[in-house]
Amino acid sequence: MKKLIILIILGFGVYLLWGNVKTKQEDGNVNFSVDKDGVEQKLQSTGSKLSGEAKSLEGKFNK
């Protein structure tokens, strides 16, 4: 069970960073940068989507 929770957390982290990490190579060094606004926007949209699904599920159980 513990491994499943860790796997879910890692998977969600990868989901948030997917498409928001930029790499740049300068003088043989590789630099990574993360678009914080993109990660924040993806997190907010995912949160609102989950919230909406939870509310509809709650409405089904309350009937």
Backbone as a printed PyTorch tensor [residue, N CA C, xyz], in Angstrom:
tensor([[[  0.8350,  -1.1940,   0.0000],
         [  0.0000,   0.0000,   0.0000],
         [  0.8800,   1.2580,   0.0000]],

        [[  1.9590,   1.2000,   0.7740],
         [  2.8590,   2.3370,   0.8680],
         [  3.5040,   2.6260,  -0.4960]],

        [[  3.8670,   1.5520,  -1.2180],
         [  4.4840,   1.7150,  -2.5320],
         [  3.5010,   2.3250,  -3.5250]],

        [[  2.2440,   1.9690,  -3.4170],
         [  1.2240,   2.5050,  -4.3080],
         [  1.0520,   4.0090,  -4.1070]],

        [[  1.0400,   4.4420,  -2.8690],
         [  0.9020,   5.8700,  -2.5730],
         [  2.0970,   6.6450,  -3.1110]],

        [[  3.2960,   6.1070,  -2.9240],
         [  4.5040,   6.7660,  -3.4280],
         [  4.4700,   6.8250,  -4.9550]],

        [[  4.0200,   5.7550,  -5.5810],
         [  3.9250,   5.7260,  -7.0360],
         [  2.9130,   6.7430,  -7.5510]],

        [[  1.7990,   6.8930,  -6.8640],
         [  0.7830,   7.8790,  -7.2590],
         [  1.3370,   9.2920,  -7.1360]],

        [[  2.0450,   9.5780,  -6.0530],
         [  2.6300,  10.9110,  -5.8500],
         [  3.6700,  11.2120,  -6.9260]],

        [[  4.5250,  10.2470,  -7.2260],
         [  5.5290,  10.4500,  -8.2700],
         [  4.8790,  10.6340,  -9.6410]],

        [[  3.8490,   9.8550,  -9.9100],
         [  3.1460,   9.9770, -11.1790],
         [  2.4970,  11.3360, -11.3410]],

        [[  1.9030,  11.8580, -10.2730],
         [  1.2750,  13.1700, -10.3300],
         [  2.3280,  14.2610, -10.5250]],

        [[  3.4860,  14.1040,  -9.8840],
         [  4.5750,  15.0590, -10.0740],
         [  5.0680,  15.0850, -11.5130]],

        [[  5.2020,  13.9180, -12.1110],
         [  5.6150,  13.8380, -13.5150],
         [  4.5560,  14.4660, -14.4060]],

        [[  3.2830,  14.2200, -14.0940],
         [  2.1780,  14.8150, -14.8640],
         [  2.2510,  16.3440, -14.8300]],

        [[  2.5290,  16.9070, -13.6560],
         [  2.5890,  18.3610, -13.5400],
         [  3.7740,  18.9420, -14.3110]],

        [[  4.9040,  18.2410, -14.3040],
         [  6.0860,  18.7650, -14.9650],
         [  6.1120,  18.4890, -16.4600]],

        [[  5.2890,  17.5450, -16.9220],
         [  5.2960,  17.1600, -18.3280],
         [  4.9680,  18.3560, -19.2130]],

        [[  5.8690,  18.7200, -20.0790],
         [  5.6570,  19.8370, -20.9940],
         [  6.0360,  21.1840, -20.4150]],

        [[  6.4210,  21.2410, -19.1540],
         [  6.7810,  22.5140, -18.5330],
         [  8.2630,  22.6010, -18.1870]],

        [[  9.0500,  21.6110, -18.5920],
         [ 10.4860,  21.6130, -18.3400],
         [ 11.1910,  21.9290, -19.6500]],

        [[ 12.0610,  22.8990, -19.6080],
         [ 12.8390,  23.2840, -20.7760],
         [ 14.3150,  22.9740, -20.5110]],

        [[ 14.9980,  22.4970, -21.5270],
         [ 16.4310,  22.2490, -21.4080],
         [ 17.1700,  23.1420, -22.3940]],

        [[ 18.3560,  23.5700, -21.9850],
         [ 19.1770,  24.3980, -22.8470],
         [ 20.6240,  23.9880, -22.6330]],

        [[ 21.3600,  23.8030, -23.7130],
         [ 22.7480,  23.3920, -23.6060],
         [ 23.6480,  24.5630, -23.9570]],

        [[ 24.5330,  24.8950, -23.0070],
         [ 25.4800,  25.9890, -23.2070],
         [ 26.8670,  25.5200, -22.7800]],

        [[ 27.8050,  25.6350, -23.6510],
         [ 29.2060,  25.3050, -23.3660],
         [ 29.3660,  23.9140, -22.7660]],

        [[ 28.6210,  22.9550, -23.2460],
         [ 28.7270,  21.5890, -22.7550],
         [ 27.9240,  21.3170, -21.5010]],

        [[ 27.3280,  22.3330, -20.9000],
         [ 26.4920,  22.1480, -19.7070],
         [ 25.0230,  22.1470, -20.1200]],

        [[ 24.2470,  21.2990, -19.4780],
         [ 22.8200,  21.2410, -19.7530],
         [ 22.0880,  21.9200, -18.6040]],

        [[ 21.2860,  22.9030, -18.9270],
         [ 20.5180,  23.6400, -17.9210],
         [ 19.0450,  23.2870, -18.0570]],

        [[ 18.4020,  23.0240, -16.9250],
         [ 16.9800,  22.7220, -16.8830],
         [ 16.2510,  23.8870, -16.2430]],

        [[ 15.1070,  24.2370, -16.7930],
         [ 14.2680,  25.2680, -16.1800],
         [ 12.8180,  24.7930, -16.2210]],

        [[ 12.0630,  25.1910, -15.2070],
         [ 10.6660,  24.7910, -15.0940],
         [  9.7960,  26.0330, -15.2210]],

        [[  8.7920,  25.9600, -16.0680],
         [  7.8210,  27.0410, -16.2270],
         [  6.8370,  26.9620, -15.0540]],

        [[  7.0760,  27.7740, -14.0330],
         [  6.2570,  27.7160, -12.8180],
         [  4.8040,  28.0940, -13.0800]],

        [[  4.5880,  29.0450, -13.9720],
         [  3.2120,  29.4400, -14.2880],
         [  2.4530,  28.2960, -14.9550]],

        [[  3.1320,  27.5650, -15.8270],
         [  2.4980,  26.4280, -16.4930],
         [  2.1390,  25.3200, -15.5140]],

        [[  3.0450,  25.0540, -14.5520],
         [  2.7710,  24.0310, -13.5380],
         [  1.6080,  24.4640, -12.6510]],

        [[  1.6100,  25.7360, -12.2620],
         [  0.5300,  26.2460, -11.4070],
         [ -0.8140,  26.1910, -12.1260]],

        [[ -0.8290,  26.5500, -13.4000],
         [ -2.0710,  26.5150, -14.1800],
         [ -2.5770,  25.0800, -14.3220]],

        [[ -1.6650,  24.1380, -14.5690],
         [ -2.0550,  22.7380, -14.7180],
         [ -2.5880,  22.2030, -13.3880]],

        [[ -1.9630,  22.6030, -12.2850],
         [ -2.4050,  22.1770, -10.9590],
         [ -3.7980,  22.7180, -10.6450]],

        [[ -4.0460,  23.9830, -10.9720],
         [ -5.3610,  24.5710, -10.7250],
         [ -6.4420,  23.9270, -11.5780]],

        [[ -6.1280,  23.6650, -12.8360],
         [ -7.1460,  23.0540, -13.7010],
         [ -7.4430,  21.6260, -13.2520]],

        [[ -6.4220,  20.8940, -12.8270],
         [ -6.6350,  19.5370, -12.3340],
         [ -7.4380,  19.5560, -11.0400]],

        [[ -7.1280,  20.5110, -10.1620],
         [ -7.8580,  20.6290,  -8.9030],
         [ -9.3170,  20.9680,  -9.1140]],

        [[ -9.5850,  21.8890, -10.0250],
         [-10.9860,  22.2510, -10.2750],
         [-11.7390,  21.1050, -10.9470]],

        [[-11.0590,  20.3640, -11.8030],
         [-11.6900,  19.2140, -12.4500],
         [-12.0330,  18.1380, -11.4150]],

        [[-11.0990,  17.8470, -10.5290],
         [-11.3510,  16.8530,  -9.4780],
         [-12.4410,  17.3160,  -8.5270]],

        [[-12.4670,  18.6080,  -8.2200],
         [-13.4910,  19.1490,  -7.3400],
         [-14.8730,  19.0100,  -7.9710]],

        [[-14.9630,  19.3020,  -9.2520],
         [-16.2430,  19.1680,  -9.9510],
         [-16.7220,  17.7240,  -9.9930]],

        [[-15.7940,  16.8030, -10.2200],
         [-16.1610,  15.3890, -10.2410],
         [-16.5850,  14.9070,  -8.8580]],

        [[-15.9140,  15.4090,  -7.8210],
         [-16.2750,  15.0220,  -6.4610],
         [-17.6640,  15.5360,  -6.0980]],

        [[-17.9850,  16.7530,  -6.5220],
         [-19.3100,  17.3130,  -6.2300],
         [-20.4010,  16.5370,  -6.9590]],

        [[-20.1560,  16.1350,  -8.2070],
         [-21.1750,  15.3740,  -8.9220],
         [-21.3420,  13.9840,  -8.3180]],

        [[-20.2630,  13.3980,  -7.8730],
         [-20.3320,  12.0890,  -7.2170],
         [-21.0580,  12.1890,  -5.8820]],

        [[-20.8030,  13.2790,  -5.1620],
         [-21.4920,  13.5010,  -3.8880],
         [-22.9980,  13.6670,  -4.1260]],

        [[-23.3540,  14.3660,  -5.2070],
         [-24.7690,  14.5490,  -5.5290],
         [-25.4560,  13.2290,  -5.8510]],

        [[-24.7480,  12.3290,  -6.4950],
         [-25.3080,  11.0180,  -6.8060],
         [-25.5410,  10.2080,  -5.5400]],

        [[-24.6310,  10.3010,  -4.5780],
         [-24.7850,   9.5350,  -3.3380],
         [-25.8500,  10.1230,  -2.4220]],

        [[-26.0990,  11.4190,  -2.5250],
         [-27.0940,  12.0520,  -1.6620],
         [-28.5280,  11.8100,  -2.1320]],

        [[-28.7010,  11.3220,  -3.3600],
         [-30.0600,  11.0900,  -3.8670],
         [-30.6850,   9.8790,  -3.2480]]])
